[in-house]
Amino acid sequence: MQLNDAPEHQDQPAASVEVAVVQFAPGKDPAANLAALREHVGTAASRGARLVVAPEYSMFAVTRLDERVVAVAEPLTGPFATALGAIAREFAVYLVAGMVEQVAPGADRIRNTLLVFGPDGELVTRYRKVHLYDAFGYLESNVVEPGAIEEPPIFAVDGVRFGVQTCFDLRFPEGFRRIAAAGAQALVLPAQWIPGPAKVDQWTTLLRARAIENTVYVLAADQCAPRGAGASMIVDPTGSVLAELGDEPGVLTADIDLAHLATVRTANPSLALRRFAITERAPE
């Protein structure tokens, strides 16, 4: 990836957008998960949110991935994705949520995929998780096919540019920097952050670090107990937490303010001052 010639902090459009983060506990019933998500999206829309971010694996969630997740996988044109589009259209919002994507009929692996729908119910973009959760005793790669390295999926909502990453991607700062360098002003991060010793502290520290080092807003939507650690939050480009939850279901809202972002990037032009580019590393 080449460094941008124009420093991002010089772009100062007068725009703001209300955003929301949904935290809930999806289980093994996609229909029930959709019903819960629809209720939360309705709450977010009633508060004025234009963008609603739901967790990773909103379609189907288990503690350990196995043949169950393969059995429920659907294509991007399947019932779950279609229903997500309908929810976005019903409430006239942009909606981001994680699904279990079918690689091909009869395949023994799935893709961990985020979908972004617009207020018209149409698919805006999608992101397939690149960094798989092969850590802390888990092997996501046993069941999940990693996403290909592609141009960062960036979408605009009312003049604000959002980039997308998923859960374990949070531990790889170069991925976030790549998206910020491509023009994102905010990052959305759906997750199923597995609970464990010090995991919430790591989560909150990394979220704030990604916001500070890239001077971006971060919208982190985690699953809550029992399969997620909770602690969903919205962070501003100085690392200040604008809104946060514990381990209970709920909806967070905050304002993404590009005037504030421009002020931060003028005071701390870290994107303009960086000296290193990012290149793809071939898998071993």
C-alpha positions in Angstrom: 0.0 0.0 0.0 1.3 3.5 -0.9 1.2 6.3 1.5 -1.4 9.0 0.7 0.1 12.2 -0.7 -2.6 14.4 0.9 -2.6 14.4 4.7 -6.0 13.1 5.9 -6.2 15.8 8.5 -6.5 18.5 5.8 -9.9 17.1 4.8 -12.3 19.0 7.1 -15.9 18.6 5.8 -18.6 19.9 8.2 -20.5 16.7 8.8 -21.7 14.6 11.7 -23.7 11.5 12.0 -25.4 9.7 14.9 -24.3 6.1 15.3 -25.4 3.2 17.4 -23.7 0.0 18.7 -25.9 -3.0 19.6 -24.8 -5.5 22.3 -26.8 -8.7 22.6 -26.3 -12.5 23.0 -27.1 -14.3 19.8 -27.6 -18.0 20.1 -28.2 -21.0 17.9 -31.6 -19.9 16.5 -31.1 -17.4 13.5 -34.8 -16.5 13.6 -34.6 -15.6 17.3 -31.4 -13.7 16.7 -33.0 -11.7 13.9 -36.0 -10.8 16.2 -33.7 -9.6 19.0 -31.6 -7.6 16.5 -34.6 -6.0 14.9 -35.8 -4.8 18.4 -32.4 -3.3 19.1 -32.2 -1.6 15.7 -35.6 -0.1 16.3 -34.4 1.3 19.6 -31.3 2.8 17.9 -33.4 4.3 15.1 -35.8 5.9 17.6 -32.7 7.6 19.1 -31.8 9.1 15.7 -29.0 6.6 14.7 -28.2 6.5 11.0 -25.7 3.6 11.3 -26.3 0.6 13.6 -23.5 -1.9 14.3 -24.3 -5.4 15.6 -21.8 -8.1 16.8 -19.8 -10.7 14.9 -21.7 -14.0 14.4 -25.1 -12.2 15.0 -26.6 -15.0 12.9 -25.5 -18.0 14.9 -23.2 -18.1 18.0 -21.7 -21.0 19.8 -18.8 -21.2 22.3 -16.7 -23.4 20.0 -17.1 -23.6 16.2 -17.8 -27.1 14.8 -20.1 -28.8 12.3 -23.1 -26.9 13.7 -21.9 -23.6 12.2 -21.2 -25.3 8.9 -24.7 -26.8 8.8 -26.4 -23.3 9.2 -24.2 -21.4 6.7 -26.0 -19.5 4.0 -25.0 -17.6 0.9 -25.1 -13.8 0.7 -28.5 -14.1 -1.0 -29.9 -16.4 1.7 -32.7 -15.8 4.3 -30.5 -14.2 7.0 -28.8 -11.6 4.7 -32.2 -10.9 3.1 -33.8 -10.3 6.5 -30.9 -8.0 7.5 -31.6 -5.9 4.4 -35.3 -5.8 5.3 -34.5 -4.5 8.8 -32.2 -1.8 7.4 -35.0 -0.8 5.0 -37.7 -0.9 7.7 -35.9 1.5 9.9 -34.1 3.5 7.2 -30.6 2.9 8.6 -27.3 1.6 7.6 -26.8 -1.8 9.3 -23.7 -3.8 9.9 -23.9 -7.4 11.3 -22.0 -10.6 11.2 -23.2 -13.8 9.4 -22.1 -17.3 8.8 -21.4 -17.4 5.0 -21.5 -20.5 3.0 -18.4 -21.1 0.9 -20.1 -23.5 -1.5 -22.9 -26.1 -1.2 -21.5 -29.1 0.7 -18.3 -27.3 1.8 -16.9 -28.2 5.2 -15.8 -24.7 6.0 -17.5 -21.3 6.3 -16.6 -17.6 6.0 -16.9 -15.2 8.9 -18.5 -12.4 7.1 -19.7 -8.9 7.9 -22.5 -7.4 5.8 -23.3 -3.7 5.4 -26.8 -2.8 4.2 -28.0 0.7 3.3 -31.4 2.3 4.2 -32.8 1.0 0.9 -32.1 -2.6 2.0 -29.4 -3.1 -0.6 -26.0 -4.6 0.2 -23.4 -1.8 0.3 -20.3 -3.9 1.0 -19.0 -6.9 2.8 -15.9 -8.0 4.7 -14.6 -11.5 5.3 -12.5 -11.8 8.4 -8.8 -12.0 7.6 -7.2 -12.7 10.9 -8.7 -15.9 12.3 -8.9 -16.6 16.0 -6.2 -19.2 16.5 -5.3 -18.2 20.0 -6.1 -18.8 23.7 -6.9 -22.5 22.9 -9.2 -21.9 20.0 -8.7 -22.7 16.3 -11.2 -20.7 14.2 -9.2 -21.8 11.1 -10.4 -25.4 11.6 -13.8 -24.3 10.4 -13.4 -20.9 8.9 -11.8 -20.0 5.6 -9.9 -16.7 5.9 -10.9 -13.8 3.8 -8.8 -12.7 0.8 -6.7 -9.6 1.1 -8.7 -7.0 -0.8 -9.0 -3.2 -0.9 -10.4 -2.0 2.4 -14.2 -1.9 2.3 -15.0 1.7 3.1 -18.6 3.0 3.0 -20.0 6.5 3.6 -22.9 7.5 5.8 -24.0 11.2 5.5 -20.5 12.3 4.5 -18.6 10.2 7.1 -16.3 7.4 5.8 -16.4 4.1 7.8 -14.1 1.1 7.5 -14.7 -2.4 8.8 -12.7 -5.0 10.8 -13.8 -8.0 12.9 -12.9 -9.1 16.4 -9.4 -10.7 16.4 -8.4 -8.2 13.7 -8.2 -5.7 16.6 -4.9 -7.3 17.7 -3.2 -6.4 14.4 -2.7 -2.6 14.2 -1.4 -2.6 10.6 -4.9 -3.6 9.5 -6.5 -0.6 11.1 -3.7 1.7 9.9 -4.3 0.4 6.3 -7.9 1.3 6.5 -7.2 4.8 8.0 -4.7 5.4 5.3 -7.3 4.6 2.7 -9.5 7.4 4.1 -11.6 6.0 6.9 -12.6 8.4 9.6 -14.3 5.8 11.8 -13.8 2.1 12.3 -16.6 -0.4 13.0 -15.6 -3.6 14.8 -18.2 -6.3 15.4 -16.9 -9.0 17.7 -17.5 -12.1 19.8 -14.7 -11.3 22.2 -14.4 -14.6 24.2 -14.4 -14.0 28.0 -11.4 -14.9 30.0 -8.7 -13.5 32.4 -7.8 -9.9 31.5 -9.7 -10.2 28.2 -11.9 -7.1 28.9 -8.9 -5.1 29.9 -7.1 -6.1 26.7 -10.2 -5.3 24.6 -10.7 -1.8 26.0 -7.0 -1.0 25.8 -6.7 -2.1 22.2 -9.9 -0.3 21.2 -8.6 3.0 22.6 -5.1 2.4 21.2 -6.5 1.9 17.6 -8.5 5.1 18.0 -5.6 7.2 19.2 -2.9 5.9 16.8 -5.1 6.3 13.8 -7.1 9.4 14.9 -10.4 7.7 14.1 -13.6 7.0 15.9 -14.0 3.3 16.9 -17.5 1.6 17.2 -17.0 -1.7 18.9 -20.1 -4.1 19.1 -19.4 -7.2 21.2 -21.6 -10.1 22.1 -22.6 -10.1 25.8 -22.6 -12.9 28.3 -22.4 -15.8 28.1 -20.5 -16.2 24.9 -19.0 -12.7 24.7 -17.2 -10.4 27.2 -19.5 -7.4 26.5 -17.9 -4.0 27.1 -19.1 -2.6 23.8 -18.1 1.0 23.4 -17.8 4.0 21.1 -14.4 5.8 21.3 -13.4 9.2 19.9 -10.1 9.9 18.1 -8.4 11.0 21.3 -9.2 7.7 22.9 -12.0 9.1 25.1 -14.8 6.7 25.7 -18.1 8.3 24.6 -20.4 5.5 25.6 -19.9 1.9 27.0 -21.8 -1.1 28.3 -21.0 -3.8 30.8 -21.9 -7.4 30.0 -25.7 -6.8 29.6 -27.6 -6.3 26.4 -28.1 -2.8 25.3 -27.8 0.0 22.7 -25.1 2.7 22.7 -25.4 5.9 20.7 -23.0 8.8 20.0 -22.2 11.4 17.5 -19.4 11.1 14.9 -18.3 14.8 14.5 -15.9 15.5 11.6 -15.2 19.0 13.0 -13.9 17.4 16.1 -12.0 14.8 14.1 -10.4 17.6 12.0 -9.3 19.4 15.2 -7.7 16.2 16.6 -5.9 15.5 13.3 -4.6 19.0 13.1 -3.2 18.8 16.6 -1.9 15.3 16.1 -1.2 14.7 12.4 0.1 11.2 12.9 -1.3 9.9 9.6 0.4 12.6 7.7 3.7 12.1 9.6 4.0 8.3 9.3 7.1 7.0 7.6 6.2 3.4 6.8 3.9 1.8 4.3 2.0 -1.5 4.8 2.5 -4.5 2.7 0.8 -7.9 2.5 2.5 -10.8 4.2 2.2 -14.1 2.5 0.8 -16.9 4.7 3.2 -19.6 5.9 
